Amino acid sequence: MPRSLWQVFSQPVTWVCADRLVLLDITERHGAYVPILVEHIASGRFGDLKRLQIEMSLHRTKRDPHIVIPDIEWNIRPLVVLMLSRVPRLELEFFGCLHAKEVHLTGVSEQAVIELVQGGSFKEMTVLSIWKRHWEYMQSEVLASVCAESQRRTPF
């Protein structure tokens, strides 16, 4: 989505198609809008989504590190599937506020994922799937242990 449309996209308006939208696939999104996007998803402005896919741009933009995770009131059922690709650590914390049954991650920091799961992110997650091509064996074992402690599955 061109940067010029993000200001319109971030307006607090319920989409007209919210009653029938089940899949939202966003690419080329900018870091400054992540807190707004997460709040919009949680509040149901896009409807009762089943699947959300976010793919970050290879051209990472600098985000203000002072932006904090907003207080989020979850007004929809949990997402069935949340897919995050190449999400930087700070933005991953925002997306960790989302409620999803299955979380699929690719190209993310292994330490950030471990810390988020330990901290209780991704509420209602029952399955965590990670494309682990570059993950170290030790980190995979640590994550599997953390997920086991919280009753979550990790199919690597």
C-alpha positions as CSV (number, residue, x, y, z in Angstrom):
1,M,0.0,0.0,0.0
2,P,1.5,3.4,-0.9
3,R,2.5,5.5,2.1
4,S,0.0,8.2,1.0
5,L,-2.9,5.8,1.6
6,W,-1.9,4.8,5.1
7,Q,-3.3,8.0,6.6
8,V,-6.7,7.1,5.2
9,F,-6.3,3.5,6.2
10,S,-5.6,4.4,9.8
11,Q,-8.7,6.4,10.3
12,P,-11.0,5.0,13.1
13,V,-13.8,4.0,10.7
14,T,-15.4,0.6,10.5
15,W,-15.1,-0.8,7.0
16,V,-18.3,-1.2,5.0
17,C,-17.3,-4.8,4.2
18,A,-16.6,-5.6,7.8
19,D,-19.6,-7.9,8.0
20,R,-18.2,-10.2,5.4
21,L,-14.4,-9.7,5.4
22,V,-12.5,-12.8,6.6
23,L,-9.0,-12.4,5.2
24,L,-6.8,-9.3,5.4
25,D,-3.4,-9.5,3.7
26,I,-1.2,-6.4,4.2
27,T,2.2,-5.9,2.6
28,E,4.5,-2.9,2.5
29,R,3.1,-1.5,5.8
30,H,5.0,1.2,7.6
31,G,6.1,0.9,11.3
32,A,4.5,4.1,12.4
33,Y,1.1,2.6,11.7
34,V,1.5,-0.7,13.4
35,P,-0.1,0.4,16.8
36,I,-3.1,1.8,14.9
37,L,-3.4,-1.3,12.8
38,V,-3.4,-3.6,15.8
39,E,-6.0,-1.5,17.6
40,H,-8.2,-1.5,14.4
41,I,-8.0,-5.3,14.2
42,A,-8.8,-5.8,17.9
43,S,-11.7,-3.4,17.8
44,G,-13.3,-5.1,14.8
45,R,-13.0,-2.2,12.4
46,F,-12.1,-4.7,9.7
47,G,-14.8,-7.2,10.9
48,D,-14.4,-10.5,12.6
49,L,-11.3,-11.6,10.7
50,K,-10.4,-15.3,10.5
51,R,-6.9,-14.8,8.9
52,L,-4.5,-11.9,9.0
53,Q,-1.2,-11.9,7.1
54,I,1.3,-9.2,7.5
55,E,4.5,-9.0,5.5
56,M,7.0,-6.3,6.2
57,S,8.8,-4.5,3.5
58,L,12.4,-5.2,2.8
59,H,12.9,-1.5,3.1
60,R,12.6,-1.0,6.8
61,T,11.5,2.4,8.0
62,K,12.6,3.9,11.3
63,R,9.9,3.9,13.9
64,D,9.7,6.3,16.8
65,P,10.9,4.1,19.8
66,H,8.7,6.1,22.1
67,I,5.5,4.7,20.6
68,V,4.0,2.4,23.3
69,I,1.7,-0.5,23.0
70,P,-1.8,0.9,23.3
71,D,-4.4,-0.3,25.7
72,I,-6.3,-2.7,23.5
73,E,-9.9,-3.9,24.0
74,W,-10.4,-7.1,22.1
75,N,-13.9,-7.0,20.6
76,I,-13.8,-9.9,18.1
77,R,-13.3,-13.7,18.2
78,P,-9.6,-14.7,18.1
79,L,-8.1,-14.9,14.6
80,V,-7.9,-18.5,13.4
81,V,-4.5,-17.8,11.7
82,L,-2.0,-14.9,12.1
83,M,0.9,-15.0,9.7
84,L,3.8,-12.6,10.3
85,S,6.7,-12.3,7.9
86,R,9.9,-10.3,8.4
87,V,8.5,-8.3,11.3
88,P,11.1,-6.4,13.3
89,R,11.3,-6.9,17.1
90,L,9.5,-3.7,18.1
91,E,6.6,-4.3,15.7
92,L,6.5,-7.9,16.8
93,E,5.7,-6.8,20.3
94,F,2.6,-4.9,19.0
95,F,1.4,-7.9,16.9
96,G,1.9,-10.0,20.0
97,C,-1.2,-8.3,21.5
98,L,-3.4,-10.0,18.9
99,H,-5.4,-13.0,19.9
100,A,-4.9,-15.9,17.5
101,K,-5.2,-19.7,17.6
102,E,-2.4,-20.4,15.2
103,V,0.6,-18.1,14.8
104,H,3.0,-18.6,11.8
105,L,6.2,-16.7,11.8
106,T,9.0,-16.4,9.2
107,G,12.1,-14.2,9.2
108,V,11.8,-13.0,12.8
109,S,14.2,-12.8,15.7
110,E,14.4,-16.0,17.6
111,Q,15.2,-14.3,20.9
112,A,12.3,-11.9,20.4
113,V,9.9,-14.8,19.8
114,I,11.1,-16.6,23.0
115,E,10.7,-13.4,25.1
116,L,7.2,-12.7,23.7
117,V,6.0,-16.2,24.3
118,Q,7.5,-16.2,27.8
119,G,5.8,-12.8,28.5
120,G,2.3,-14.1,27.5
121,S,2.0,-12.6,24.0
122,F,-0.3,-14.0,21.4
123,K,-3.2,-14.7,23.8
124,E,-5.2,-17.8,23.0
125,M,-2.4,-19.2,20.8
126,T,-2.5,-23.0,20.7
127,V,-0.1,-23.6,17.7
128,L,3.1,-21.7,17.0
129,S,4.7,-22.5,13.6
130,I,8.0,-21.1,12.7
131,W,10.0,-21.3,9.5
132,K,13.3,-22.1,11.3
133,R,15.8,-22.3,8.5
134,H,18.2,-20.0,10.2
135,W,17.4,-20.9,13.8
136,E,20.0,-22.4,16.1
137,Y,19.2,-25.8,17.6
138,M,19.5,-24.4,21.2
139,Q,17.0,-21.6,20.5
140,S,14.5,-24.0,19.1
141,E,14.8,-26.1,22.2
142,V,14.3,-23.1,24.5
143,L,11.2,-22.1,22.6
144,A,9.8,-25.6,22.6
145,S,10.3,-25.6,26.4
146,V,8.6,-22.2,26.9
147,C,5.7,-23.3,24.8
148,A,5.4,-26.6,26.7
149,E,5.2,-24.7,29.9
150,S,2.3,-22.6,28.6
151,Q,0.4,-25.6,26.9
152,R,1.2,-24.5,23.3
153,R,2.4,-26.6,20.4
154,T,5.4,-25.7,18.3
155,P,5.5,-27.7,15.0
156,F,9.0,-26.8,13.6
